[in-house]
């Protein structure tokens, strides 16, 4: 099968690419890339990989290249469990409820642009800054530095799919230094007996003081929260607006039945999974479907295709807000099992708040041209979304 099929699975309308992978090559070996890798695309196969962390581990990194020394989603137990325990309180439902009021204010301020007719890039105007400001709020960083975040995150994400590794290295070190400065500020406050800000950097600094995290782990955990915490949600928000513009009957349905907004968020996650699929590496030679995969092989679990598998979903290539509630959260957009996305509550909150605003607003948004898609392999989203509104 040609390399183009992997690219087609990340098309603006990816259903054909997904179907070809699932039907013709459910275990695809991509030989035209260095390093070569495998792809599984059927729901049962993807779920099987995710349910076997003892064989298919994360410690070689979530991207196509081998990257050791990661944290949280890029490492395995026992380090993964220890780090996750520290960050667990950051994303507790009680913390999300406290954050919601602040995020509504951020959302409403950004939405003022859309209260008068105009044209522009929805990614630049809303889809990127909303989650960027939200993750800044959670981490405890200056919101005015969001453009730095944007550049760092773009370079880092590009590297996961085969981009310029020199830019990745530069972005990593600049971001780590930035986080280290925030930790130093909080350590000074601890030494002075002063109260710390209620944010994730403070939580991790306290864990460092207690011997539960190293300074290096704080740098890298902050890095991972930044990239995972706003790039993917920005993609989700832009994809939602694209679909609502192209299928205005969906927006009317939500206006008539606003109680469908939460199920709609889950359906958008399923239909346009912002994470195309992450990579795992096997600790020993093992079977996948009818093949034996040598130890140390990179394999992509393609979440986006699994979420369109007709064996799991009725009418999978349609957006339907009336799906069985028992299946509503069975999609794999956030992964599954021990490495289920720790930031899922935040992503759901941001998506719900954005969708509530879109539905309640009298603003009509029209997409002006087909948007460019992010490169394949890891994330699925738009680099820009040119729209007009009135």
PENOR-V182445 format. One record per residue. N is the residue number from 1. PHI is phi in degrees with one decimal (none if undefined). BURIAL is I if it has 24 or more other C-alpha atoms within 12 Angstrom, else O. Layout:
# PENOR-V182445
n: <N	N>
phi: <PHI	PHI>
burial: <BURIAL	BURIAL>
This chain:
# PENOR-V182445
n: <1	2	3	4	5	6	7	8	9	10	11	12	13	14	15	16	17	18	19	20	21	22	23	24	25	26	27	28	29	30	31	32	33	34	35	36	37	38	39	40	41	42	43	44	45	46	47	48	49	50	51	52	53	54	55	56	57	58	59	60	61	62	63	64	65	66	67	68	69	70	71	72	73	74	75	76	77	78	79	80	81	82	83	84	85	86	87	88	89	90	91	92	93	94	95	96	97	98	99	100	101	102	103	104	105	106	107	108	109	110	111	112	113	114	115	116	117	118	119	120	121	122	123	124	125	126	127	128	129	130	131	132	133	134	135	136	137	138	139	140	141	142	143	144	145	146	147	148	149	150	151	152	153	154	155	156	157	158	159	160	161	162	163	164	165	166	167	168	169	170	171	172	173	174	175	176	177	178	179	180	181	182	183	184	185	186	187	188	189	190	191	192	193	194	195	196	197	198	199	200	201	202	203	204	205	206	207	208	209	210	211	212	213	214	215	216	217	218	219	220	221	222	223	224	225	226	227	228	229	230	231	232	233	234	235	236	237	238	239	240	241	242	243	244	245	246	247	248	249	250	251	252	253	254	255	256	257	258	259	260	261	262	263	264	265	266	267	268	269	270	271	272	273	274	275	276	277	278	279	280	281	282	283	284	285	286	287	288	289	290	291	292	293	294	295	296	297	298	299	300	301	302	303	304	305	306	307	308	309	310	311	312	313	314	315	316	317	318	319	320	321	322	323	324	325	326	327	328	329	330	331	332	333	334	335	336	337	338	339	340	341	342	343	344	345	346	347	348	349	350	351	352	353	354	355	356	357	358	359	360	361	362	363	364	365	366	367	368	369	370	371	372	373	374	375	376	377	378	379	380	381	382	383	384	385	386	387	388	389	390>
phi: <none	-76.8	-56.5	-60.3	-67.4	-64.9	-64.4	-63.2	-68.9	-117.1	-63.5	-55.4	-116.2	-86.4	-60.0	-64.4	-60.7	-63.0	-61.7	-60.8	-60.6	-65.1	-85.2	-96.2	-152.5	-63.6	-120.8	-96.7	-102.5	-90.1	-91.7	-90.9	-133.9	-117.5	-82.2	-62.7	-152.2	-106.3	-134.3	-110.3	-129.9	-84.6	-55.8	-62.4	-70.4	-62.0	-62.5	-60.4	-64.5	-66.5	-86.0	-124.3	-66.3	-70.8	-103.0	-100.3	-96.1	-104.7	-73.8	-93.9	94.6	-83.8	-100.4	-73.4	-87.6	-80.9	-136.5	-89.9	82.3	-86.6	-135.4	50.1	-73.4	-117.8	-148.5	-124.8	-63.5	-85.1	-61.7	-58.1	-64.4	-63.8	-65.7	-64.8	-61.9	-63.6	-83.3	-54.2	-67.9	-64.4	-111.6	-62.5	-53.1	-63.7	-68.8	-65.5	-65.5	-66.9	-73.8	-57.3	-61.0	-65.2	-68.0	-62.1	-65.7	-62.6	-58.7	-65.0	-65.6	-66.5	-74.3	-56.1	-57.2	-91.2	-85.7	-124.2	-54.8	-175.0	-135.5	171.5	-98.1	-62.7	-62.3	-68.3	-82.7	-142.0	-61.3	-81.0	-65.9	-61.1	-68.5	-64.2	-68.8	-65.8	-70.1	-62.8	-62.1	-70.8	-71.9	94.3	-112.4	-71.4	-58.9	-67.9	-91.6	-63.7	-67.8	-60.5	-57.3	-58.4	-63.9	-59.2	-63.9	-60.2	-66.3	-68.3	-64.6	-59.0	-66.5	-62.7	-101.7	109.1	-78.2	-71.4	-71.3	-67.6	-66.7	-60.6	-61.8	-63.4	-62.1	-56.7	-67.6	-65.0	-67.7	-61.1	-62.7	-61.8	-64.6	-60.5	-63.7	-64.9	-64.8	-58.4	-59.6	-73.6	-63.6	-63.2	-61.8	-63.4	-61.7	-85.6	74.4	-88.6	-75.4	-89.0	-60.8	-87.7	-149.6	-67.6	-63.4	-63.6	-57.6	-71.7	-66.2	-62.0	-61.4	-62.9	-62.1	-87.5	83.7	-93.6	-139.8	-92.8	-62.0	-60.5	-65.3	-62.6	-55.4	-78.5	-68.8	-60.8	-59.3	-69.1	-63.3	-62.8	-67.2	-70.6	-83.4	-131.1	-62.4	-69.2	-69.0	-58.1	-62.6	-60.1	-63.5	-67.1	-64.4	-61.2	-64.6	-59.3	-65.8	-67.1	-70.2	-76.2	-128.0	-59.9	-64.0	-68.1	-65.1	-62.5	-60.8	-71.7	-64.6	-77.5	-134.8	-61.7	-66.4	-87.1	-62.9	-65.1	-59.2	-65.0	-58.4	-64.3	-69.5	-65.7	-61.8	-67.1	-72.0	-126.7	-56.4	-63.5	-97.5	-58.7	167.4	-103.5	-97.8	-127.5	-131.2	-85.3	-80.5	-152.1	-59.4	-152.7	-83.2	-134.3	53.0	-102.7	-121.5	-97.5	-102.6	-62.6	-57.1	80.6	-96.2	-80.5	-137.5	-95.5	-89.2	-84.4	-56.6	-61.5	-72.9	-57.3	-77.4	-116.3	-76.1	-67.0	-68.8	-107.5	-122.2	-74.5	51.6	-68.0	-94.8	-119.3	-88.2	-132.1	-90.4	-105.7	-66.5	-53.7	-56.4	-68.9	-100.6	-54.3	-107.5	-87.6	-67.6	-108.9	-60.3	-104.7	79.8	-164.2	78.1	-62.6	-101.3	-54.8	-53.7	-67.8	-91.2	-55.5	-60.1	-68.7	-60.4	-64.3	-63.5	-62.0	-65.6	-64.0	-62.5	-64.6	-68.0	-59.1	-66.8	-61.3	-70.4	-76.1	-73.8	-86.7	-69.5	-108.9	-106.9	-121.1	-75.4	-88.0	-157.1	-62.6	-80.0	-72.4	-94.6	-58.2	-58.1	-70.8	98.7	-113.9	-101.3	-122.3	-177.9	-112.0	-77.4	-158.1	-141.7	-78.8	-137.0	-126.6	-142.8	-154.3>
burial: <O	O	O	O	I	I	I	I	I	I	I	I	I	I	I	I	I	I	I	I	I	I	O	O	I	I	I	I	I	I	O	O	O	O	O	O	I	I	I	I	I	I	I	I	I	I	I	I	I	I	O	I	I	I	I	I	I	I	I	I	I	I	I	I	I	I	I	O	O	I	I	I	I	I	I	I	O	O	I	I	O	O	I	I	O	I	I	I	I	I	I	O	O	O	I	I	O	O	I	I	O	I	I	I	O	I	I	O	O	I	I	O	O	I	O	O	O	O	O	O	I	I	I	I	I	I	I	I	I	I	I	I	I	I	I	I	I	I	I	I	I	O	O	O	O	I	O	O	I	I	I	I	I	I	I	I	I	I	I	I	I	I	O	O	O	O	O	I	O	O	I	I	O	I	I	I	O	I	I	I	O	I	I	I	O	I	I	O	O	O	O	O	O	O	O	I	I	O	I	I	I	I	I	I	I	I	I	I	O	O	O	O	I	I	I	I	I	I	I	I	I	I	I	I	I	I	I	I	I	I	I	I	I	I	I	I	I	I	I	I	I	I	I	I	I	O	O	O	O	I	I	O	O	I	O	O	O	O	O	I	I	I	I	I	I	I	I	I	I	I	I	I	I	I	I	I	I	I	I	I	I	I	O	O	O	O	O	I	O	O	O	O	I	O	O	I	I	I	I	I	I	I	I	I	I	I	I	I	I	O	O	I	I	O	O	I	I	I	I	I	I	I	I	O	O	O	O	I	I	I	I	I	I	I	I	I	O	I	I	I	I	I	I	I	I	I	I	I	I	I	I	I	I	I	I	I	I	I	I	O	O	O	I	I	I	I	I	O	O	O	I	O	I	I	I	I	I	I	I	I	I	I	I	I	I	I	I	I	I	O>
